[in-house]
Amino acid sequence: MSDNYQNLTPEPITAMRKFFYTGILFFFGLSSLESCNNPEPVATHAVPPPEALPVVTVSERPFTSFREYTAALEGSNDIEIRPQVNGYIEKIFVDEGAFVKKGQPLFKINDQPYQEALNNAYATLAVAKANQASAEINMNKLEPLVANNVISPIQLKTAKAAYDAATAYVAQAEASVGNAKINIGYSLIKAPVEGFIGRIHIKTGSLVGLSTADPLTNISEVKDVRVYFSVSETEFLRFRDEYPGKTIEDKIRNLPPVQLILSDNSLYPQTGKVEMVAGQFASGSGSIPFRANFPNPNGVLRSGNTGRVRISISLPAGLVIPQETTYELQDKVFVFLLSDSNKVNSVPVHVSGVSGNYYLVDNGLKAGDRIVYGVEKVTDGTVINPLRMSLDSLLKIRPM
């Protein structure tokens, strides 16, 4: 049996090997044929053309810069309205925020006690005048008796003293009448100036008087508005050097009109004038207060408003670039400078002045350099297709 196995084994193994190899060759043959019938596409990468971007040529131009200072607004007259007599508020004639004219009634204090005081003063005056008349009659009666030596002159002097005292009592009574009339007048509180009513701190029926802590209201006269702002010591020294004049008063007179930027960043249409500067620096802040006066014909400005005062300063001609050509990184300003090969490189610049949407640059660029306008899509080292953009045309559309 062992011999039979040895004799029969080679033939079946050889047949199986032939079948296996034949299958492999057939499979690879089909795969090769399919590859020939369906060749893979060759990948191609098209290079996009450079992006077209506007480019501005840097040039020197006259430049007017601005300095801005935080400001607080006050009316030319901000007056507290306080009672001058004690009593209950009987009537309020105005509402908060109303515009009033000088002499217009504001509040009415109950004046009945003062009317009674006036009546009493009139009665006292009548008694005083009667006493004066009686003393005068008595004095006149004694004068001829003294002249004829019927009575002693001392009696006449006594009568004259009584008359003088009666006359003084009349004057005192008349003063009481006048004082009572004044108190009645004070019971009707009127506007001392024209302006806008502030907040009213009392209601009808409130007890008010000379000891009341808060004013009844405030009136702001805002035909002209005073704008207060502070300048640091460094800027004040710079101010002395930048404007002509021998004294600070001369320099203030030579200041150009100033502008006011409101809290919504809009520009107030009227220009103002700097009128005064405080005599000394504030010890805590190291700054010195200035005041500018602005006309307010339409009553747009009110006491308590805030804003920014803008003072212009003429600088020597320098390199002017639009702000749209710049970007900021870590408190530094950069531009994309275009090379002769149309490749852009990021370079830092130093801004020495600002006017509107333009920068005055004194370092980092030179006249004739070309920089990219609109830097949102640009990266360092990018090749672009430059499109020439005229700075003159831009300045006509959007001046400094």
Secondary structure, DSSP 8 states (H G I E B T S, - for coil): -HHHHHHHSHHHHHHHHHHHHHHHHHHHHHHHHHHHHS------------EEEEEEE-EEEEEEEEEEEEEEEEEEEEEEE--SS-EEEEEE---TT-EE-TT-EEEEE--HHHHHHHHHHHHHHHHHHHHHHHHHHHHHHHHHHHHTTSS-HHHHHHHHHHHHHHHHHHHHHHHHHHHHHHHHHHTEEE-SS-EEE------TT-EE-TT-SS-SEEEEEEEEEEEEEEEEHHHHHHHHHHS--SSHHHHHHTS--BEEEETTS-B-SS-BEEEEE-SS--TTT-EEEEEEEEE-TT----TT-EEEEEEEEEEEEEEEEEGGGEEEETTEEEEEEE-TTSBEEEEEEEEEEEETTEEEEEES--TT-EEES--TT--TT-BEEEEEE-HHHHHHHS--
